[in-house]
């Protein structure tokens, strides 16, 4: 597990590029950033540079997916890092979220 909680989120078109650590300390930042791009029909969340993600980050992904789906929008996770893939597999969510 990482020793510090560092997260970087960059907005690109109708999506976000996330890098670093998504944990209890940084997950609220990700949730806020996702809410800010809520106007698009397809929101791409690039998690390819996420080094660590815990259940707090997973909760943000699930909540975002549900919120966008309820409005007809799609949250797409692409690409995803090994850490994200591992957590999605452990949680049994690979087939429930849109992962490309």
GIGI-V847173 format. One record per backbone hydrogen bond with DSSP energy under -0.5 kcal/mol. NH is the residue of the N-H (numbers start at 1). CO is the residue of the C=O. Records with the same first field share a line. If there is no record, write none. Layout:
# GIGI-V847173
NH: CO ; CO
This chain:
# GIGI-V847173
6: 4
8: 19
10: 17
12: 15
15: 12
16: 44
17: 10
18: 16 ; 46
19: 8
20: 49
21: 6
22: 52
23: 21
27: 23
29: 26
30: 26
31: 27
32: 28
33: 29
34: 30
35: 31
36: 32
37: 33 ; 34
38: 35
40: 37
43: 74
44: 14 ; 42
45: 43 ; 76
46: 16 ; 44
47: 45 ; 79
49: 18
50: 47
51: 20 ; 49
52: 20
54: 22
58: 54
59: 55
60: 56
61: 57
62: 58
63: 59
64: 60
65: 61
66: 62
67: 63
68: 64
69: 65
70: 66
71: 67 ; 68
72: 69
73: 68
74: 41
76: 43 ; 74
77: 98
78: 45 ; 76
81: 47
85: 81
86: 82
87: 83
88: 84
89: 85
90: 86
91: 87
92: 88 ; 89
93: 88
94: 88
96: 93
97: 93
98: 75
99: 97
100: 77 ; 98
